[in-house]
Amino acid sequence: MKFPGSVLISLALFVAETAAALRLSGAYGAAGDRMWQALTLLFALLPCALVQLSLVFIHRDVSRDKPLVLLLHLLQLGPLVRCVQVLYIYLRAGRVEEPYVSITKKRQMPKDGYSEEIEKEVGQAEGKLCTHRSAFSRASVIQAFLGSAPQLTLQLYICVLQQDITAARSIFMILSLLSIVYGALRCNILAIKIKYDDYDVKVKPAAYLCIFLWRSFEIATRVIVLVLFSSVLQIWILLVVLVNLFVFFFYPWILFCQSKSPFPENLEKALSRVGTTIALCLLTLLYAGINMFCWSAVQLELNDPDLINKSQNWYRLTVYYMLRFIENAFLLLMWYIYRTDTYLYVCAPLLILQLLLGYCMAIFFMLVFYQFCHPCKKLFSSSVSEGLLSCCKFICFFCKSLKSSKLVDKADLKSTANTDEACNSSKTTDSQNGNPHQSVSSNA
């Protein structure tokens, strides 16, 4: 049985970030910055409430009538209670014989074109630990993109305005960045396990390292770009944020309406139609929050029973990173044009180059992950190298077609020019030879 290390990491980040937020909000209150204090508390307490709600929802505490657990969740102590339960289950596993076990069937990764199916016995303790790991993974994603990402953006914005980085604020920003990167990493692992649920997926340390570097460069550059743009164009940043949120929030609903599928009723039996709608709206809000800062490895599909698109859509991935790169470059250009005296001692072209290169590094580590480190790369219908090769071939073919069309146009122009010259030369020869009627009249 695996040690529940992911649960402990999630709890440590949750507690550390919440404590740092409360400490920093107190410092803002003592300094008289009421607005920064209110925003810091908002971005700290809102994800805490959503984390408690998600843990209660996954473990179905309401239907099981657990008043003490519900009270502890109301006191924002739900993750601590869940972690104690996890450790208790892990330490007692194997000491008491379980009354029954369930048998799961998983397929191994294909070797030489063959894939074997393995039966595995799963006891009650291991099943409960799996449920807790899944719950904490989802809670980490919620904490990361509905709390830590706005918090990191806010604190970095305050640093730019005040031109000062205190020790408490820097520690808080590091914790927020680690929380976001860890949430994105858990989102990647969840997507892999959901898409390839029939297979025994084993993620190697090299894959974790590639995902960590990929998400670190992507999220850090994205936050810095948003902060730089908002520091010079405060009103227009609201338009950028709202457009991103609305596009990614309504995109799954538009696809759902186009599919003309029935309303999903299998989300939770205890929920009514209104409760299911609220849960789906919260899910799409989380999806939009993730795509605001980085690529969401999980693609929502509301007409699917699992609510997840399990196909590997390279087209969406390519379009997302191309548009995001263009958007980042445009925001940096606007910052460069309208930058103020605050950035007098900053080499703006060098900073823009570094940020664009940082985003390119994120794309590079993403390609390395999908090409070499993905645990299910043998199941891909096409690899990243093949996709890049086909893109290069398409670009070369497009360039050759343009050149050939230009050559054909030049040849047509030359031929028309030659025909015009021939016509002009024939006219001149006729004029030199003279018209017989004109010669007779002249003689007369």
Secondary structure as GFF3:
##gff-version 3
##sequence-region A 1 444
A	DSSP	alpha_helix	5	31	.	.	.	ID=ss1
A	DSSP	alpha_helix	34	59	.	.	.	ID=ss2
A	DSSP	alpha_helix	67	74	.	.	.	ID=ss3
A	DSSP	alpha_helix	78	92	.	.	.	ID=ss4
A	DSSP	beta_strand	102	107	.	.	.	ID=ss5
A	DSSP	beta_strand	117	122	.	.	.	ID=ss6
A	DSSP	alpha_helix	124	143	.	.	.	ID=ss7
A	DSSP	pi_helix	144	148	.	.	.	ID=ss8
A	DSSP	alpha_helix	149	162	.	.	.	ID=ss9
A	DSSP	alpha_helix	167	195	.	.	.	ID=ss10
A	DSSP	alpha_helix	205	232	.	.	.	ID=ss11
A	DSSP	alpha_helix	234	259	.	.	.	ID=ss12
A	DSSP	alpha_helix	273	293	.	.	.	ID=ss13
A	DSSP	alpha_helix	314	338	.	.	.	ID=ss14
A	DSSP	three_ten_helix	341	343	.	.	.	ID=ss15
A	DSSP	alpha_helix	348	368	.	.	.	ID=ss16
A	DSSP	pi_helix	369	373	.	.	.	ID=ss17
A	DSSP	three_ten_helix	377	379	.	.	.	ID=ss18
A	DSSP	alpha_helix	384	433	.	.	.	ID=ss19
A	DSSP	alpha_helix	436	443	.	.	.	ID=ss20
###
